[in-house]
Every structure is written in C-alpha cells, then in structure tokens.
C-alpha cells in the first residue's frame, strides 16, 4: 500500500504541564473527554497528555492540513497500541486512507509519528 503522508512531532512534557496549569480550559479545548480520563488516572499524566498532543500534531502534518483538536482522538486498542480516531475535517482529509500512529515519551519529551496509508 502506498504511503500518502508522514508526520512527526516532539514536545516538551513540561510545556504541556505548564500550559495546563496556567490555562484551566486548555486541556478541555485540546483533549477529548476520553483522552483526559485516560491520562488523569496516571502518575505520568502530563507525559500521556504530551504524547497525545504530539500525535495530534503528527497526524495534521501527515494529512497536510490543520483541523480542530477534537477531530483527532488518541485511544489505545486492547493491547495498548495507540490508535488515531478521526472525526470531522480530519476524517474528510484522510478520505478512506488508514492513519497509523506511534507515540513515545521520556520524563522530558514526548514524540509521535503518523503515517497515512492508502
């Protein structure tokens, strides 16, 4: 299957933590209720949120356009593998293509890669 796009992003975990603490509405604007619920129960809450932020950015780069933050939701399959659930403008941009994501983080950085496959 041909690759239609690839995107990557890296973000400092501290940057996401700072903005979440400084701007109370930020997390709700950027992350879906399911993403927030997943991250809230973790000791590494901000690492998880930063990884999801990076994944949303990577998907936008792979699709070649921007869209509303909630148009991409990062979930996990039963085995823990991250998945990008597309809605709205992001779903339209993908057409019928599949979007694969991979995320990783350390205590300082979170990174993500997205590949759009026909």
PyMOL commands that set and color helices and strands:
alter all, ss='L'
color gray80, all
select helices_A, chain A and resi 13-22+26-30+33-40+45-63+69-71+88-94
alter helices_A, ss='H'
color red, helices_A
select strands_A, chain A and resi 3-12+72-76+82-86+98-105+109-117
alter strands_A, ss='S'
color yellow, strands_A
deselect
rebuild
show_as cartoon
